[in-house]
Amino acid sequence: MQYQVKCNIHANWRNDKLNCGGGSWITKNHQEKVGDHAHEAVTSYHDRVTAEMRLLIWILQNLKDLHIQEVVIGSDLSELVEAIKGLNDWSRYGWLLHQVAWLTLALPLICFEIESYALNQVARERSKSVLRMELQLECPPLGASWPSRIYTCRKDRDRRPLHGEPHGGLLAASLAGRYNSCAGA
């Protein structure tokens, strides 16, 4: 499939007791040249699917802001791709899936695919680096108070409600069909 950009994503999730984690995304064009990329600290979530869906919501907002029209999202978490393609079968994540569905309406073409561990390595490493940075900020050296203030602000910012929540009858079945049509491409 010829596409405008390929976006590899990864949320670094270890367990539900870890207070912070990281997520990252990186885009490449059809010639494998790196385009946009970002990483972000995230607060803890009870499972990896939730962490990756929250990351995906942030990514879709970024892609919309960057005016990217056609994208293939690649994740090495097969459950994420399965949940998006079978919206009605994953009711546990319904509120997140509806946010994802709402945000994808801004993109004329979006496909989701399961990425191999090796091909997703750059996104994986960037998300791990966020965790390393956050742990350094959480335990600043004595006498330096500014890193802890930055860390607190980042945590508070992450707790804000997400914008763009769907309002009203969003048909999950039609959106699931839209995603599934990309699967064979």
N, C-alpha and C positions, 0 to 999 in steps of 0.2 A: 504494500500500500504506500503510495506517495503521500506524505503529510508535510505540513508546514513545520511542526516541531514535535519532538519526542520529549516527554517530561518524565524523568525517573524520580521516584519519591521514596522516602523511608522515614519511619518514626522509630526512634530508639526507645524501646520499651523493655524494661527488665522484669519488674514486678509491681504490684499495686502499692507497695510500701515506699517506693522511691519517690521522693518529693519533687523531683524535677527530671526532665528528660530533654530530648532534642529531636528535631525533625528537619529535614532538608529536601530540597528539590533542585533539579538541574535540567535545563533544556538543551537539546542538541538539534541541529538541522539535519536534513537528509544526507549531508556530507560528513556527519558526526562532529561538526564544529560546535563547541560549547557556546551557548547564547546566555540566557539569563539564569541566575541561580540565587538561592537564598537559604538561610538556615534560621531556626527560631527555637528558643527555649519553650517548653510546654510544661504545664503542671501535670501531676500524675493522673493516670486513668486506671480503671480497674482491669482493663485488658488491652492487648495490642491492637485489636480491631478498632476499638474506640479511639485509641491514640492515632492510628493511621487515618481514620475517617475525619477526625478533627484537623489533622494536618492537611488532608485533601481539601477540606472546606477553605482553609487558609490559602492553599495553593490556587484553587479555582478563583478566589477573590483576586489574587495577584495576577493570574493569567488574564482575567477580565480587565484589570487596570492597565496591563501591558498591551491590550488590544490584540491579543493572540486569538486568531479565528479558528484554526484547525490544530488539534493536538491529540496525540496518543499518550495516555498516562500509563506508565509502566511501574508496577509494584511487585516486589517479591513475596508479598503476603497474598496468597491465593484466596483467602477468606474475604478480603476486601473486594476483589474483583467479582467473586461469586455473589457477595451481598449486593453489589451495584447492579449486576445483571439479573438478579432474582429478588427485587425489592420486597415483594410480598412474602417471601420465605424467611426474612430476617427481621421479624417484628421487634426484636430486642433493640435493634439499632434504628428503629423507625424515624425518630426525630432527627437523627443525623443524616439518614438517607434522604429524607425530604429536603433538608438543606442542600445536600449535594445535588439532588434533582433540580431544585430551584436555580442554583448557580449554573448548572450546565445549560440552562435555557439561553444563556448569553453567548454560548459558543455554537456556531453553525455546525461544526463537526467535532465530535469528541468520542474517542474510543478508549477502552480500558483493556489492558492485557497483563497477563502474569509474566513477570520478568525473571530471568534466571538470577541466582545469587551473584554470579560473576559479573553479569552485565549491569547489575544494580550497585556494584561495589563503591562507586564514587559517592552516590547518595548516602550509602550506609556509613562510610567514613566521615562524611561531613556531619551527619546527625550525631555520631559519637563524639565529634570534636565539640559540639555544643554542650554536651554533658560534661566534658572535661572543663570547659570554660566556666560553666555554671557552678561546678564544685569549687573552683578557685574563688569565685565571687562569694559563695556562701560562707567560706572560711577565710576572710581577708586577714592579712598580717596585722599584728597589733599596731595601733596608731593610724591606720588607714580606714576611715569610716565611709568614704565615698563608694567603694564597691558594694557594700551592703545596702546602701540606699538605691543604687542602680538595680540590684537584685530584687529588692522589695518592689520597686516600681514595675519591673518586668513581670513579677508574679501577679501584681494587682491588675496589670493590663491584660494578662491572659485570662483573668476571671471575668472580664466584661462579657456580656452576652454577645453572641455572634449576630452580625447584621445580615439582612437578606433572608430572614426566615420566610418560608412560604405562607401565603395567606389564601386560604380557601382551597377549592377542589383541584389539587394537582393530581393528575392521573398517573399513578405509579406504573400501571400496566403499560401505558403507551410509552413512557420513558424507558421502561425495561426493554421494550421492543426496539427502541432506538439504539440502546447500547448493544443488544444482541446482534443487530444488523452489522455492527462493526467487527464482531468476533471472527467472522470468516474471511475478512479482508486481509 
